């Protein structure tokens, strides 16, 4: 039975949206490359044309952009080196069977030595070995056009496409500045492990071709957070949430909102209707962001813009509903804190509103969560 299970899929399932994103990416990538880089006009002048290995390269670039095998160095150098090897073998070996096998074998060795393993590069070497007429016509220029040129085009398109669709390509480097522009690692990646130690783990388990150091750090951090949730027991949002809430109506002037922040030392305020229906939430950063926008729009200093924002003498002062956030995570009283902990671990979520039939019955802040974890650790 275990043998038959081993024949089944081992890759985790993906959402239809992600599958469609990858498929459309390959369509766009090869379509644009064929339209502009390998158009009939360019093809006539320079001998550019699409080759089958580009389809395999597209699978990596658009479906698994986080793979080390899909990164620009691996793709461009791997395909180019394999093309050079394939052309050289084709020039000196006459027997087709030996020529193809030798080209692929040497290409694998060469790309590994160049730290540029890219599975489609084996197909690039094989394509050259199977095309003696093309090799005779183009020689080593085959490695430049179409191979290197086409791979560069696909990498550039994949970079833009990933940004437009909310993905990251090329993948993050371990010492890259975080989203705030500082050198600290993201909270989930502060493991106490150096880049060298993480690299040693990948090499020890022979995973350096499958996973990057940055991704390994994020996975270990996520695993630690998940393990921490197992130690919290069956706690739910209702067990730790604040229920005696200070809220504001949507028409509350921002000066009143600022006063509440100052008086209570809150970082968030729920915005509710007259019947206690949850409408949104205001964080302190929303006030700061609005003042910053006004400062840029009105060409004045930040302090002046904030003072103007909180001026009670306005006929129509800006109100809570003008800056509140209506998106973001929400919970119900029975939501386990195992679901809340990962949300607040990365610093993006300060508080989660707890709703019951669209009415706010509580709020779980990061402070509430930390207190709950601290109490549990002392038991």
Beta strands, then each sheet from edge to edge (+ up, - down):
strand 1: 247-248
strand 2: 268-272
strand 3: 278-283
strand 4: 330-331
strand 5: 351-356
strand 6: 359-365
sheet 1: 1+ 2+ 3-
sheet 2: 4+ 5+ 6-
end
